[in-house]
C-alpha cells in the first residue's frame, strides 16, 4: 500500500487537493506496490493517478507536470522486509533484552539497499523482485555475500533454503546492475579456501562488482547463536594477508584496491591503518572501511579553523578500539589550540567488554565516566552513539543526560565540528 504522509505547501500535490492519508493506487495504469513504483512511474511529465481519499472516495488525477518539478508529497514509510536467516554473527541476535522494539527489526530489504545503502543478503527475493531491480535499474546495490560457495553460505546464514548467490549476482550483472559486496568472516567457516574462492568469484564479475569489504566477526556477550571461533590477532593477520593479495592484483589490473579490510580488521591484526588516499572515494566507509583514515584527514584539514583554547581542559570519550589511535589526534588538536586534551576510554556496559566500538557506547557509559569529572571544562563524546532522535541505544536521551552532567558535553564526529566555535564569546557561539 502506498499512502501519503504529508503534502508540501504550494506544491503540485497541494494544488490537486491531495491530502495526508490519501492512498495512491496506480500511475498510468500501473499498480503501485510500494514507494519504488511511485518514484519510478512518476518520472513522466504526463500522469494519470488513481487514488482513494481518506474518506474512501475514489478519484483520478490527470497531471501535466512541468519538467523536473516534484509532486511535493511524502509517503508513509513502507513495511520493511524481514530477514529469513539466522546468521551466526547477526548483530540483532547479539542484543540484550529490554531495548526499544525497532532495534530488534532484522531488515533484509533490497529496496533499502538501493535507497539507503543497507546491506541485504538477497535471500528473500523472488523472480518479481529481480524483474523490478532490472526494470528500475536499482544500481548499485549493497549485498551481504559472506561466501559464494553455496554450502558454506547456507551454514553462515543458518538457512538451508538460501538461494545460490552466484546465480543471483550473475543475473544482476548481466542486466547491468552493479553492486558492493561485504563478507563478515568467521574463522573456520568462511576464511581460508572459502574466502579465496569467494574473492575469485566476485572478482570475475569485473566492473559489476564495485568493491568488497572484508569484516571480522564481531560479538557481544549476548551473541547466543555463535558457534565459531573468535577472531584473534593471528586469524586477523591471515585474513588481512589474503585481502592484500587480491588488493595488489586489483590495483595492477583495475587501477583501484577493490577489496578492503575494515578498520577493525587492521586493529585486531595490530597493523597500521592505510592513509586516506588508499580508499579512493571511500566506497564502504559506512561499513567501517576507512573511517579512521577519513577522521584523520578531516582533523588535518580542520586544524587551521580551530580557535585558541589555552588553559582549557577537554575530555574526549571513546571506546577501547580507538585508544591506540586517539593520542596522536589529540596531540595535533593540542598543538593547534593550546588546549589540554585527555582521552577517557569507556567500557561498554550494555554489550559487554568485547564490544569496543565508540559508536556503540550508551548513555549509561557516558554518565559513568563523566558524572564526577568537574576537572574538565567540557567533554566530547562520539556523535555516532546517538541516533537522529537524540537517543542512545539504551534509550537515554542526550538532552536529559547533558543536564545531569557537571560539565558541557558535545557530540562530535571529528572534534573540529564541536570545537570550531568553542573559543568565541558566548553570544557569537550561540
N, C-alpha and C positions, 0 to 999 in steps of 0.2 A: 504494500500500500504506500502511495506517495501523497503526503498531506502537507499543507502549507503551515509553517510555524509562525512566520511574520512577514509583513509586507513593508517595503521601504517607502518613505514619503516621496511623493512626486515621481513615482516610477510607473512603468507601463502597467504593472500588476495593479497598482492602486487606481489608475485611471480606468481600468477594466472593472473595478469593483471586486476584485478577488480579496477574500477575507482570510484571516487565520482560521484554520480548521477545514478549509476547502480541500476536498480530495481530488487530486488530478488523476484522470483515468486513462487518457490516450493523447498522443500528439500525431497529427496527420495520419490517423488510422492505426497507429502502432500502440499497443497496450503498454502502459507504464508499469513496470515491475518494481523499480527502485530508483534511487537518485541517479544512477548511471544512465538509465534510459532518459530521464529528464535532461541531464546535462548534454547528452549527445544528440538527442532527437530535436531539441530546441535550438540547434545551431543554425537552422534555416531562418530566413527572414520572413517567409510566409508560413504561418502556423494556424492549424485548426486544432484547438484544445478542447477535449471533452472533460467536464468536471462535474462534481457534485458539491453543492454548497453545504455549509454546516447544518442547515435545516432540512437537508435531504433533497432539495430541488436540483434537478439535472439542468445543466447549462452548457452551451457551446460558445467558445470564444474564437472569433476569426481575426487574426492579427497580421498586419503588415508592419513589421518592426524595422526601424532604421538600422542600417548595417552596424553591427558591433554593439548595439545598445542592450544592456542587461534587462531581463524581465523584472528584476527588483524584488525577488522574494526568496525567503529562506525556508528550506524544507525541514520537517521534523527528522530527527536522527533515525537512521534505519535500524532495523533489528540486526544485530551483529551475528554472523555465523560462528557457531561454537566449534571448538576443536574436538575431533573424534579420537584423538590419540591420547596416550598416557605416557608421554616421553619420560625416560629415566631422569632427565635433567630439568624437567618442567619447573619454571620459577613459581608458577601458581601453586604447584603441589608442595613447594617449599615454604609457603606462607603459614604463619601461625593462625589459630582460630581467633575469631572475635574482631577482625578488621571490617571496614565498611564493605558492603556486598559487591560493589562494582570492581573491587580489586581481585575478586575470585573468578571473574569472567575470563575464560580461556578463548580468546578470539582466534580464528583461523580463517580469515576472510580475504580473498583475492582482491576484492573491491577496495579494502583499506590498504592493501599492499600497493596498489596503484595510486590511491589518493593521498595517503599519508606516509608511505614508506614502511608500513608494518610488514614484518616477515610472515609469510604464510607457507604451509607445507604442501598445499595443493592436494592434500589427501582427501578432501571432501568435495572437489569439483566434479561436475557431471559434464556430459557432452554439450549440453546447452550453455554451460559456463565457458567452456573452451570456445564455442562459437561466438559468444559475446566478447570475449577477450580479443579474438581475431577481428571481429567486425568493428569494434570500437577502438582497436589498436591500443590496448591498455599496456603501454610500454613507457619506461621499464617497470618490471615487477621486481619485488624483493622476495626471494624464495629461500625457505629453510630446507636446504638439501640434506645436510648432515652426512649422507652417504649415498652414492649412486648404485652400488651393488644392492639388488632388491632384497635379498635375505637379510643383509646387515641392517638395512633401513627398517625392515619390519621389526627387528629386535629393538633398535634405538627408539622407535616411535611406539613400541608396545602395541602394535596394531597389525595383525596378520593379514588384514584386508587392504592395507595401504597400496595405492596404485604404483606401478613401475614409473619412477620419476624420470628415467631416461626416455621413455616413450612420451611422457608429457612434455618434457623440455624439447625434444625433437620436434614435436608437433608445433609448439610455440615458436621455436627458432625458424622452422620452415615457413611459418606465417608472418615472419618479420618482427616478432616480439623479442625485445632484449630483456635481460634480467641481471640482477645482482644476486649472488648466492651467499649463504652462510653455512658453515659447518661447526656445530658445537661438538667438540671432540671429547669422547670418554675413553680414557686409557683402557686398552684391552678389547674395545668394541669397534671403534672406527678410526683408530690410528694405524700405523704400520701399513700393511698391504691394502687395507680398505681405504685409507686416506690417499695413498698413492694412486689407486685405481680411480677414486672419486675425482681427484685433481686432473688426472689424464682425461677422464670423460668430459669434465667441464671445459677443459682447455680445447677440446676437439670442437666445441661449438663456435670457436672463433669469436668474431665481434658480437655475436648474440649474447655471450656471457661477458658482461662488462667488468665485473670484479668478483672476487671471492674473499670472504673474511673467515679466518680460522680462529675460533674462540675456545679456550679451555673450559671444561665443565665447571660451573660454579654452584656451590651447595650452601644451604643454610642448615641450622640444627634441626629443621623440620622436614628435610627432604627425605620422606619416608619411602619413596619409590626406588630410590637409587640403590643399585646393587654393584656398580662398577668400582674400579679403583679410584683413589684420589689422584689429583694432578700435582705431582711433586716437581722439584726442580729438574731432576733428570728426565722425567717424561716431557716436561715443558721444553727442555733443550732439544730433545729428539724431535719433537713436533715442530719447533721453530726451524730446525735444520731442514726438514722436509719442505717447509714453506719457502725457505730461502732458495732451495734448489729450483723450485718452479718460478720463483720471482726472478731469478737470474735468467732463466730461459725466456720468460715473458719479456724482459727488458731487451734482450737480443732480438727477439722475433716480432714483438708487438710495439715496443717503444715505451711501455709502462710496466709497473710492477705487477698488476693484475691480481695477484693473491697477496693478502696482508694478514699478518698475525695481529691479533688485538693487543692493545696496550697491556692488558692483564697477562697475556702470554709472555711478553718480554719481562714483565716484573717477576713472574714466577720463575722464569729462566735465569733471573739475575743478569740480564743483558741490557745494554744501553738502548734506549729508545731512539729510533731514527729522527732526523730533523724534519721540519715541515715540508721541505721540497720533496721528500721521499713519497709523500702521499698524494701529490698532484692536486686534484680538486677535492680531496677528502671524500671519496665516494661512499664511504661507510662510517663516517665519524659518529653517527647516531648509534652505531653498533660497538662503540668503544675502540674504534680503529683510528688512531691519530689524534685522539682527544688531547693527550698530553702535549704533543708537538704543536697543536693549534693553540693551546693555552700558552705555551712558551712564546710563540710568535706574537700573540696578542699582547702579552706583557711587554715584550721588547718594543713593539710598535707604539705602546701607550705610555711608556715611561716619561717621555717629554711633556705629556699633557698633565702630569700629576703636580699638585701643589706641594709646597713645603709643609712638612708635618713635624718639624723639630720639637722634640720633647714629648710627643705623643706616644703612648704605648698601645699597640694594636694586637689583639689576639686573632689568630686565624685557625678556625676549627676545621679539621679534616679527618679522613679515615686512615687506617694503617697502610693501605696500598700506596698512598701518596707521601708517606712520611719520609722516604728516602729522597724524593724529588723536590719536596717543598723548600728545604733550606736554601737552595740556590735561587729560587724565585723570590723568596723573602729578602735575601741579601740584595738582590737587584732593586727591590722596592725600597729598602732601607737607604741604599746609596743615592737613589733618585730623590727621596723625600726628606731624609734626615730623621724619619720616624723609627721607632723600635718595634719590630715585628716578632711575635712569639707564636710558634706553632703549638697547637693543642690537639693531640690525637685522641679521638673519641672511639671507644669500642661500641659496637652495635648491640644494644640491649634487646632489640626485637628479634633479629635474625640469628644472633649469636656471633662469636668471635671469628668464625670462618668467613663472615661477610665483611669485607674490609673496604668496600667502595664508599667514597664520601657521599655520593648521591643517594645512598640508601640509609644514611643516618636519619634518626627520627627525632621528634620533638623532645622526648624524654632524654635522649643523649645530649642534645644541646643544653637543656636545662641542667643536667647533672654536671657538665664541665664548666658552665658559666655562672651558676647560681650564686657563688660566693666570690666571684672574681672582681672585686672592686679596685684591684690594682691596675686595671686596663681602662683606657679612655673610650674604647669601642671594640667591637668584635665583628669579624666577617665569618659568615657561615656559608656552606655550599648551597647556591640557589637551586641546584638540581634536586635537592631534597624536599622541595616544596612544590606542590602542583599548581595549576593555573588558578585554583580557587584559594590559594594561600594556606594549604593544609599539608602537614606532614603525613607520612604513611601510617602513623599511629593515631591519626585524627586530631592531633594537637594543632590548633590554629596559630599561625605565625604571629599574627597581631596580638593575640592573647599572651603568647609566650614572651613576646618582646616587652609587654607591660610588666611581667613578673621579674625580669632580669635587672640587675643593678646598673648595667651599662647599655648604651645604644648598641643595637645589633642590626647588621645589614646583610641581606642575602647578596651573594656575589658570584658571578660566573668566572671572572678573570681578574679580580682585585681592582683593576682600572675603573670598571663601571661604578664601584662603590666609593672609591677614593677620590675621584676626579674633582668633586665639589667639597671635599672634607675640609680643605684649608680656607674656604671662603667664609665671609661673615654669614651669620645665621640667616639673615634676610635674603642674601643672594643665593645661598644653598637651597632655600626653600623654593 
